[in-house]
Amino acid sequence: MYLIFALVLMVIAVRFSINDIKLRTIYNKELLLVLPFFIFISIWQANLYSGWLSAMIVFAGGLPFFLLGWMGAGDVKLLMLYALITKSLLLLLVLISFIGGILTLCYIGVYLLKKQWSLLRQRGIPYGVAISIGGLILFILQSLSS
């Protein structure tokens, strides 16, 4: 069953990543569409209560970042979805930060080579990619250890 979950999560991660790279947007409709799937995984793992607590912590922690313009609202909501299915919120955040750091360095390198630094500052980094990849990797690792 975990293999099916991982494959569906992979499709979800690719979808959100492509949208975030192209448009720098994570659509609310798509987040709502996949929410039942994430809730189902959380229930399957007997992780519903701690998952909801993790999601609320992400909301409370992510709201100031959104209000300051450091993070998009879609990124916060996507991170809340992955928090629902993780058993270790701290590990999820560390993994996403690591992947996001690598992604940021890649974007800086590409935009510096193109001499379009101002465009990078204007468009920002598509952090939904790091959230999706980090959430997927952690789900797979936790599934293997179960």
Beta strands, then each sheet from edge to edge (+ up, - down):
end
